[in-house]
Amino acid sequence: MIVYAGAGTNGYQVYTQSTMNRAVRQLTTDAKNVMPRISSTGDAILYIRQSSTGRGLGLIRLPKGKNFVFPAQIAKIGSIDW
């Protein structure tokens, strides 16, 4: 699986693409979501989210289909890594 951020209708969004059948799946729908990183186990994606209400870290749990956002109101996030 490949994970990437690409331009969508509401800013940059996070997508996955299968390496088996080239199927593309959009995982986010709003805000500016950049720098996605997939976990070594392939079951979670971490990304930087910026919206009109502030910045934060986004976490997508793929098997569960759950999205979480953790606000980062004090610091400006420059990079992320697992």
C-alpha positions as CSV (number, residue, x, y, z in Angstrom):
1,M,0.0,0.0,0.0
2,I,1.1,3.5,-0.8
3,V,0.0,6.5,1.2
4,Y,0.2,10.1,-0.1
5,A,-1.3,13.6,0.2
6,G,-2.9,15.0,-2.9
7,A,-4.9,18.0,-3.9
8,G,-8.6,17.5,-3.3
9,T,-11.7,19.8,-3.5
10,N,-11.2,21.1,0.1
11,G,-7.4,21.3,0.2
12,Y,-4.8,18.5,0.5
13,Q,-6.2,15.1,1.4
14,V,-4.7,11.8,2.5
15,Y,-5.1,8.8,0.1
16,T,-4.0,5.2,-0.1
17,Q,-3.3,3.3,-3.3
18,S,-3.1,-0.5,-3.5
19,T,0.0,-1.9,-5.1
20,M,-2.0,-4.9,-6.2
21,N,-4.9,-3.4,-8.2
22,R,-4.2,0.4,-8.2
23,A,-7.4,1.1,-6.3
24,V,-7.3,4.6,-4.7
25,R,-9.1,5.4,-1.5
26,Q,-9.6,8.9,-0.1
27,L,-9.2,8.8,3.7
28,T,-9.8,12.5,4.7
29,T,-12.3,15.0,3.3
30,D,-11.6,18.4,4.9
31,A,-8.9,20.7,6.1
32,K,-5.3,20.6,4.8
33,N,-3.8,17.2,5.6
34,V,-0.2,16.7,4.7
35,M,2.9,14.5,5.3
36,P,1.1,11.2,5.9
37,R,3.3,8.4,7.4
38,I,2.2,4.8,7.5
39,S,3.1,2.6,10.5
40,S,5.5,-0.3,10.0
41,T,2.6,-2.7,10.6
42,G,0.5,-1.0,8.0
43,D,-2.5,-0.6,10.2
44,A,-2.3,3.2,11.0
45,I,-1.5,6.5,9.3
46,L,-0.2,9.6,11.1
47,Y,-0.5,13.0,9.3
48,I,-0.4,16.7,10.0
49,R,-3.7,18.4,9.9
50,Q,-4.3,22.2,9.5
51,S,-7.8,23.7,9.5
52,S,-9.3,27.1,10.3
53,T,-9.5,26.1,14.0
54,G,-5.8,25.2,14.3
55,R,-3.2,22.5,13.8
56,G,-2.9,19.0,15.1
57,L,-1.9,15.4,14.5
58,G,-4.3,13.1,12.7
59,L,-4.3,9.4,13.2
60,I,-6.2,6.9,11.0
61,R,-6.7,3.4,12.3
62,L,-7.2,1.5,9.0
63,P,-8.7,-1.8,10.2
64,K,-11.1,0.0,12.5
65,G,-12.0,2.8,10.1
66,K,-11.5,5.4,12.8
67,N,-10.0,8.9,12.6
68,F,-8.6,10.8,15.5
69,V,-7.3,14.4,15.7
70,F,-5.0,15.5,18.5
71,P,-4.8,19.4,18.7
72,A,-1.3,21.0,18.9
73,Q,-2.2,24.5,20.1
74,I,1.2,25.3,21.7
75,A,3.7,24.3,19.1
76,K,4.0,24.3,15.3
77,I,4.6,20.8,13.9
78,G,7.4,20.6,11.5
79,S,7.8,16.9,10.9
80,I,6.5,13.5,12.2
81,D,7.8,10.0,12.3
82,W,6.9,6.7,13.8
